[in-house]
Amino acid sequence: MEYLQVTTVGRTRIVPIRGTIRETVERQVRWTQILRWHFPGVVVGTVLFLLLVLAGVIVAPLPAAVLLTVVHIIVNEILGVRRWTAVLAYPAVFVFVALIMYALARRTFVWGNRRYRWRRKFDVMVVG
């Protein structure tokens, strides 16, 4: 990924994806593994930030719930997406922290009905 030149585009496009729990978890594991191997500093920063947010959510639940919901609504508005899921911003913190830890602990991920093992930065093996 560090060899690609990426230009951000000022628009979003909705891409339908399947959303079973298993597929969602596998997608999270795959993206976390990509970041882990190519941008380890980003992963460390993300985990530290998530732990800080989690601490704030535990210490001040009501203000955190309001703040997270409002921030979620603002981000969605900027992206031009209106969803009711903004009300799930508060409980999502707990789920996301657990999911990130799980994704970092996993050694394999599924993509396109195949199981992969990422052994080194440029060494991904199909295992099933």
C-alpha positions as CSV (number, residue, x, y, z in Angstrom):
1,M,0.0,0.0,0.0
2,E,2.8,2.4,0.7
3,Y,3.8,2.2,-3.0
4,L,0.5,3.5,-4.2
5,Q,-0.4,7.1,-4.8
6,V,-3.9,7.8,-3.6
7,T,-5.9,10.9,-4.2
8,T,-8.9,11.6,-2.1
9,V,-12.2,12.4,-3.9
10,G,-14.7,14.8,-2.4
11,R,-17.6,12.4,-2.8
12,T,-18.8,9.1,-1.4
13,R,-20.4,6.2,-3.1
14,I,-22.5,3.6,-1.4
15,V,-21.3,0.1,-2.2
16,P,-23.6,-2.7,-1.0
17,I,-21.9,-5.4,1.0
18,R,-23.3,-8.4,2.7
19,G,-23.6,-7.9,6.4
20,T,-23.8,-11.1,8.4
21,I,-22.0,-11.1,11.7
22,R,-19.4,-13.5,10.4
23,E,-18.7,-11.5,7.2
24,T,-18.5,-8.2,9.2
25,V,-16.0,-9.8,11.6
26,E,-13.9,-11.2,8.8
27,R,-13.9,-7.9,7.0
28,Q,-12.7,-6.1,10.2
29,V,-10.0,-8.7,10.7
30,R,-8.8,-8.4,7.1
31,W,-8.6,-4.6,7.2
32,T,-6.9,-4.6,10.6
33,Q,-4.3,-7.1,9.3
34,I,-3.6,-4.9,6.3
35,L,-3.0,-1.9,8.6
36,R,-1.0,-4.0,11.0
37,W,1.5,-5.1,8.4
38,H,1.7,-1.9,6.3
39,F,1.0,0.9,8.9
40,P,1.8,-0.5,12.4
41,G,2.1,3.1,13.8
42,V,-1.5,3.8,12.7
43,V,-2.7,0.6,14.5
44,V,-0.9,1.6,17.7
45,G,-2.3,5.1,17.5
46,T,-5.8,3.7,16.8
47,V,-5.7,1.3,19.7
48,L,-4.4,4.0,22.1
49,F,-7.1,6.4,21.0
50,L,-9.8,3.7,21.3
51,L,-8.7,2.9,24.8
52,L,-8.8,6.6,25.7
53,V,-12.3,6.9,24.3
54,L,-13.3,3.8,26.2
55,A,-12.0,5.3,29.4
56,G,-14.0,8.4,28.8
57,V,-17.1,6.4,28.0
58,I,-16.7,4.5,31.3
59,V,-15.9,7.6,33.4
60,A,-18.7,9.8,32.0
61,P,-21.2,7.7,30.2
62,L,-24.0,10.3,29.6
63,P,-21.8,13.1,28.2
64,A,-19.9,10.5,26.1
65,A,-23.1,9.0,24.7
66,V,-24.3,12.5,23.7
67,L,-20.9,13.5,22.3
68,L,-20.4,10.3,20.3
69,T,-23.9,10.4,18.8
70,V,-23.5,14.1,17.8
71,V,-20.1,13.4,16.3
72,H,-21.5,10.4,14.4
73,I,-24.4,12.5,13.0
74,I,-22.0,15.3,12.0
75,V,-19.6,12.9,10.2
76,N,-22.6,11.3,8.4
77,E,-23.9,14.7,7.4
78,I,-20.5,15.7,6.0
79,L,-20.4,12.5,4.0
80,G,-24.0,13.0,2.8
81,V,-25.3,9.9,4.5
82,R,-28.3,9.9,6.8
83,R,-28.7,6.8,8.9
84,W,-30.4,6.0,12.2
85,T,-27.3,4.1,13.2
86,A,-25.9,7.2,14.9
87,V,-27.8,6.2,18.0
88,L,-25.5,3.1,18.2
89,A,-22.3,5.2,18.4
90,Y,-22.1,4.7,22.2
91,P,-22.4,0.9,22.4
92,A,-20.3,0.6,19.3
93,V,-17.2,1.8,21.3
94,F,-17.4,-1.3,23.5
95,V,-17.8,-3.6,20.5
96,F,-15.2,-1.9,18.4
97,V,-12.5,-2.1,21.1
98,A,-13.2,-5.8,21.6
99,L,-13.2,-6.4,17.8
100,I,-9.9,-4.6,17.2
101,M,-8.2,-6.7,19.9
102,Y,-9.7,-9.9,18.4
103,A,-8.6,-8.8,14.9
104,L,-5.1,-8.2,16.1
105,A,-5.0,-11.6,17.8
106,R,-6.3,-13.6,14.8
107,R,-3.6,-15.1,12.5
108,T,-6.0,-15.9,9.6
109,F,-8.8,-14.1,7.8
110,V,-11.4,-15.1,5.2
111,W,-11.8,-13.3,1.9
112,G,-13.8,-14.5,-1.0
113,N,-14.4,-18.0,0.5
114,R,-10.7,-18.5,1.0
115,R,-8.7,-18.5,4.3
116,Y,-5.4,-16.6,4.3
117,R,-2.6,-16.4,6.7
118,W,-0.4,-13.3,6.7
119,R,3.1,-14.4,7.8
120,R,5.2,-11.3,6.9
121,K,4.6,-8.0,5.2
122,F,4.7,-9.3,1.7
123,D,4.0,-13.0,2.4
124,V,0.3,-14.0,2.5
125,M,-0.5,-17.7,2.2
126,V,-3.7,-19.3,1.2
127,V,-4.5,-22.0,3.8
128,G,-7.9,-23.1,2.7
